[in-house]
Amino acid sequence: MSFVASVRLTEILLALALIQQSLEHMAGPRRDRATYAVRIALCALVVSGLASPWPLVGLALLSLVILERFQGPYNGGSDRMGLLSLWCVTLAHLLPDARWQHLAFGYLGAQLTLSYFISGAVKVVNPEWRDGRALRDVFRFSAYPVSEGLRAWADRPRVLLAMSWAVMLFELAFPLTLLWRPALIGGLVVAGLFHLANACLFGLNRFFWTWLSVYPAILWLQAQVGRL
């Protein structure tokens, strides 16, 4: 996939993810509705490709307004990744030199890789993750309205221990997938299914759409690594 096509796919997927998030706010406090209505309109322009890249510039500037409104990325990791993706694709359009454009977009792919690796590194030094207790608590004490059948998984310590180590080893090994494209594609499929499961089981839908939007960046980055 070419650089131009990768950036275009990333911005479309990101715009769709931001629309989904913005629609949640349209049912929220009245004071925020105008802001998110503007964001939906700008995202629609991004998807249509009209007036490119200025709708992205508008979204980037609007992100500063939203950060000030909530005193930071209030929804944690998914908002941070969304902001990073937005600013990287905007710079990939605006920077005057192609090498700098490639660097901005490649940085997005590198950060996606690090997001998995660092998550695994944080887990593996935590004794509660190594013995399965952390995952048990996720199932038993989830604040989301999950079924009793799902909470019953907390009573399967051996299964949760195996699941814990599977998640940690996958995240720690993820950077190695950059060395071989079939491995990267397989890794992204597994990661995508993991995010989808979290969305369906625990309501973490923002992570699924936001991380999925960055996958074209890492596929492009891997192609550059392969050439080296």
Kinemage of the C-alpha trace (Angstrom):
@kinemage 1
@onewidth
@group {chain A} dominant
@subgroup {mainchain}
@vectorlist {calphas} color= white
{ca met a 1} P 0.000 0.000 0.000
{ca ser a 2} L 1.402 3.388 -0.997
{ca phe a 3} L 2.042 6.213 1.443
{ca val a 4} L -0.828 8.284 0.051
{ca ala a 5} L -3.270 5.368 0.195
{ca ser a 6} L -2.196 4.441 3.734
{ca val a 7} L -2.665 7.982 5.020
{ca arg a 8} L -6.024 8.249 3.286
{ca leu a 9} L -7.291 4.974 4.768
{ca thr a 10} L -6.075 5.975 8.220
{ca glu a 11} L -7.847 9.328 8.126
{ca ile a 12} L -11.103 7.750 6.928
{ca leu a 13} L -11.077 5.106 9.669
{ca leu a 14} L -10.142 7.706 12.273
{ca ala a 15} L -12.940 10.026 11.134
{ca leu a 16} L -15.451 7.189 11.471
{ca ala a 17} L -14.134 6.406 14.967
{ca leu a 18} L -14.463 10.071 15.955
{ca ile a 19} L -18.007 10.200 14.609
{ca gln a 20} L -18.926 7.214 16.773
{ca gln a 21} L -17.442 8.917 19.843
{ca ser a 22} L -19.095 12.240 19.024
{ca leu a 23} L -22.540 10.669 18.712
{ca glu a 24} L -22.220 9.543 22.330
{ca his a 25} L -21.756 13.171 23.367
{ca met a 26} L -24.769 14.348 21.385
{ca ala a 27} L -26.887 12.646 24.053
{ca gly a 28} L -24.848 14.263 26.821
{ca pro a 29} L -24.744 17.757 28.336
{ca arg a 30} L -26.216 20.465 26.126
{ca arg a 31} L -23.120 22.654 26.426
{ca asp a 32} L -21.029 20.058 24.542
{ca arg a 33} L -23.410 19.303 21.698
{ca ala a 34} L -22.355 22.161 19.410
{ca thr a 35} L -18.693 21.188 19.725
{ca tyr a 36} L -19.340 17.588 18.780
{ca ala a 37} L -21.775 18.521 16.019
{ca val a 38} L -18.937 20.518 14.443
{ca arg a 39} L -16.613 17.536 14.873
{ca ile a 40} L -19.105 15.234 13.147
{ca ala a 41} L -19.384 17.676 10.233
{ca leu a 42} L -15.584 17.924 9.899
{ca cys a 43} L -15.274 14.121 10.043
{ca ala a 44} L -17.860 13.812 7.260
{ca leu a 45} L -15.727 16.134 5.123
{ca val a 46} L -12.662 13.994 5.858
{ca val a 47} L -14.471 10.818 4.797
{ca ser a 48} L -15.729 12.479 1.605
{ca gly a 49} L -12.291 13.880 0.789
{ca leu a 50} L -13.669 17.398 0.273
{ca ala a 51} L -11.401 20.407 0.958
{ca ser a 52} L -8.552 18.142 2.084
{ca pro a 53} L -6.542 18.637 4.285
{ca trp a 54} L -8.382 21.530 5.953
{ca pro a 55} L -11.046 19.439 7.715
{ca leu a 56} L -8.166 17.590 9.401
{ca val a 57} L -6.681 20.911 10.461
{ca gly a 58} L -10.065 21.877 11.862
{ca leu a 59} L -10.297 18.607 13.788
{ca ala a 60} L -6.793 19.082 15.179
{ca leu a 61} L -7.634 22.579 16.405
{ca leu a 62} L -10.953 21.371 17.786
{ca ser a 63} L -9.110 18.659 19.712
{ca leu a 64} L -7.365 21.421 21.673
{ca val a 65} L -10.749 22.883 22.609
{ca ile a 66} L -11.947 19.465 23.790
{ca leu a 67} L -8.750 18.907 25.786
{ca glu a 68} L -9.278 22.213 27.554
{ca arg a 69} L -12.958 21.408 28.159
{ca phe a 70} L -12.207 18.097 29.896
{ca gln a 71} L -8.767 19.034 31.261
{ca gly a 72} L -7.062 16.308 29.266
{ca pro a 73} L -7.928 13.113 27.348
{ca tyr a 74} L -10.685 12.097 29.735
{ca asn a 75} L -11.254 8.643 28.252
{ca gly a 76} L -7.678 7.489 28.720
{ca gly a 77} L -5.755 5.427 26.199
{ca ser a 78} L -8.281 5.480 23.369
{ca asp a 79} L -8.436 9.288 23.408
{ca arg a 80} L -4.645 9.558 23.505
{ca met a 81} L -4.264 7.234 20.539
{ca gly a 82} L -6.986 9.099 18.669
{ca leu a 83} L -5.219 12.426 19.293
{ca leu a 84} L -1.881 10.994 18.212
{ca ser a 85} L -3.406 9.578 15.033
{ca leu a 86} L -5.181 12.839 14.238
{ca trp a 87} L -2.094 14.998 14.617
{ca cys a 88} L 0.171 12.535 12.766
{ca val a 89} L -2.089 12.300 9.711
{ca thr a 90} L -2.543 16.085 9.757
{ca leu a 91} L 1.232 16.575 9.765
{ca ala a 92} L 1.568 13.928 7.052
{ca his a 93} L -0.457 16.320 4.881
{ca leu a 94} L 0.983 19.657 5.975
{ca leu a 95} L 4.720 19.161 6.423
{ca pro a 96} L 6.579 20.674 3.453
{ca asp a 97} L 9.037 17.834 2.844
{ca ala a 98} L 8.051 14.259 1.927
{ca arg a 99} L 10.664 12.849 4.304
{ca trp a 100} L 9.088 14.692 7.227
{ca gln a 101} L 5.639 13.530 6.149
{ca his a 102} L 6.873 9.928 6.119
{ca leu a 103} L 8.477 10.419 9.528
{ca ala a 104} L 5.235 11.729 11.048
{ca phe a 105} L 3.215 8.831 9.676
{ca gly a 106} L 5.874 6.266 10.554
{ca tyr a 107} L 5.929 7.616 14.097
{ca leu a 108} L 2.236 6.746 14.380
{ca gly a 109} L 2.948 3.144 13.384
{ca ala a 110} L 5.870 2.971 15.810
{ca gln a 111} L 3.717 4.248 18.665
{ca leu a 112} L 1.104 1.600 17.908
{ca thr a 113} L 3.819 -1.045 18.178
{ca leu a 114} L 5.012 0.412 21.475
{ca ser a 115} L 1.457 0.557 22.821
{ca tyr a 116} L 1.287 -3.238 22.710
{ca phe a 117} L 4.830 -3.851 23.921
{ca ile a 118} L 4.643 -1.425 26.855
{ca ser a 119} L 1.271 -2.850 27.861
{ca gly a 120} L 2.838 -6.314 27.986
{ca ala a 121} L 5.908 -5.058 29.868
{ca val a 122} L 3.736 -3.393 32.522
{ca lys a 123} L 1.706 -6.568 32.961
{ca val a 124} L 4.578 -9.032 33.152
{ca val a 125} L 6.248 -7.276 36.119
{ca asn a 126} L 2.934 -7.296 37.985
{ca pro a 127} L 2.593 -10.482 40.120
{ca glu a 128} L -1.207 -10.274 39.898
{ca trp a 129} L -0.999 -10.606 36.119
{ca arg a 130} L 1.571 -13.402 36.310
{ca asp a 131} L -0.650 -15.551 38.529
{ca gly a 132} L -3.949 -14.679 36.825
{ca arg a 133} L -5.476 -12.654 39.679
{ca ala a 134} L -5.673 -9.438 37.647
{ca leu a 135} L -7.719 -11.065 34.899
{ca arg a 136} L -9.887 -12.769 37.515
{ca asp a 137} L -10.702 -9.373 39.001
{ca val a 138} L -11.541 -8.018 35.531
{ca phe a 139} L -14.242 -10.664 35.152
{ca arg a 140} L -15.459 -10.628 38.747
{ca phe a 141} L -15.569 -6.891 39.452
{ca ser a 142} L -16.135 -5.325 36.030
{ca ala a 143} L -18.106 -2.091 36.359
{ca tyr a 144} L -19.791 -2.810 33.039
{ca pro a 145} L -23.160 -4.605 32.965
{ca val a 146} L -21.859 -8.033 31.971
{ca ser a 147} L -23.765 -11.300 32.341
{ca glu a 148} L -23.437 -13.599 35.324
{ca gly a 149} L -22.197 -16.266 32.950
{ca leu a 150} L -19.293 -14.028 31.992
{ca arg a 151} L -18.513 -13.247 35.628
{ca ala a 152} L -18.369 -17.003 36.264
{ca trp a 153} L -15.094 -17.070 34.332
{ca ala a 154} L -13.528 -15.631 37.492
{ca asp a 155} L -13.922 -19.109 39.018
{ca arg a 156} L -11.664 -20.736 36.417
{ca pro a 157} L -8.151 -19.884 37.689
{ca arg a 158} L -6.253 -22.196 35.336
{ca val a 159} L -7.992 -20.808 32.267
{ca leu a 160} L -7.392 -17.244 33.410
{ca leu a 161} L -3.734 -17.997 34.137
{ca ala a 162} L -3.294 -19.302 30.590
{ca met a 163} L -5.166 -16.325 29.166
{ca ser a 164} L -3.038 -13.900 31.179
{ca trp a 165} L 0.215 -15.319 29.864
{ca ala a 166} L -1.137 -15.528 26.324
{ca val a 167} L -1.964 -11.803 26.413
{ca met a 168} L 1.376 -10.833 27.952
{ca leu a 169} L 3.501 -12.930 25.593
{ca phe a 170} L 1.598 -11.702 22.557
{ca glu a 171} L 2.039 -8.049 23.546
{ca leu a 172} L 5.729 -8.479 24.344
{ca ala a 173} L 6.402 -10.278 21.060
{ca phe a 174} L 4.379 -7.895 18.902
{ca pro a 175} L 7.360 -5.732 17.761
{ca leu a 176} L 8.900 -8.837 16.166
{ca thr a 177} L 6.014 -8.955 13.690
{ca leu a 178} L 7.571 -5.940 11.929
{ca leu a 179} L 10.234 -8.310 10.593
{ca trp a 180} L 7.821 -10.358 8.442
{ca arg a 181} L 4.646 -9.095 6.809
{ca pro a 182} L 2.564 -12.294 7.187
{ca ala a 183} L 3.410 -12.263 10.899
{ca leu a 184} L 2.295 -8.641 11.173
{ca ile a 185} L -0.990 -9.332 9.403
{ca gly a 186} L -1.595 -12.309 11.684
{ca gly a 187} L -0.672 -10.221 14.714
{ca leu a 188} L -3.066 -7.452 13.729
{ca val a 189} L -5.878 -9.963 13.224
{ca val a 190} L -5.283 -11.378 16.710
{ca ala a 191} L -5.018 -7.888 18.224
{ca gly a 192} L -8.148 -6.749 16.421
{ca leu a 193} L -10.105 -9.753 17.691
{ca phe a 194} L -8.812 -9.034 21.196
{ca his a 195} L -10.077 -5.449 21.018
{ca leu a 196} L -13.370 -6.659 19.535
{ca ala a 197} L -13.831 -9.141 22.384
{ca asn a 198} L -13.200 -6.373 24.923
{ca ala a 199} L -15.747 -4.185 23.130
{ca cys a 200} L -18.404 -6.907 23.099
{ca leu a 201} L -17.770 -8.240 26.610
{ca phe a 202} L -16.857 -5.106 28.567
{ca gly a 203} L -18.077 -2.197 26.469
{ca leu a 204} L -14.594 -0.923 25.547
{ca asn a 205} L -15.755 -0.014 22.057
{ca arg a 206} L -13.589 3.065 21.648
{ca phe a 207} L -10.381 1.034 21.799
{ca phe a 208} L -11.514 -1.224 18.969
{ca trp a 209} L -12.308 1.555 16.493
{ca thr a 210} L -9.374 3.804 17.460
{ca trp a 211} L -6.713 1.099 17.314
{ca leu a 212} L -8.172 -0.305 14.095
{ca ser a 213} L -7.821 3.116 12.460
{ca val a 214} L -4.051 3.063 13.050
{ca tyr a 215} L -3.429 -0.347 11.462
{ca pro a 216} L -2.727 1.097 7.975
{ca ala a 217} L 0.115 3.130 9.505
{ca ile a 218} L 1.860 0.093 10.925
{ca leu a 219} L 1.366 -1.850 7.675
{ca trp a 220} L 3.030 1.013 5.801
{ca leu a 221} L 5.818 1.191 8.386
{ca gln a 222} L 6.476 -2.536 8.078
{ca ala a 223} L 6.876 -2.171 4.334
{ca gln a 224} L 9.578 0.434 4.935
{ca val a 225} L 11.289 -1.803 7.488
{ca gly a 226} L 11.137 -4.686 4.996
{ca arg a 227} L 12.956 -2.590 2.396
{ca leu a 228} L 15.768 -1.977 4.859
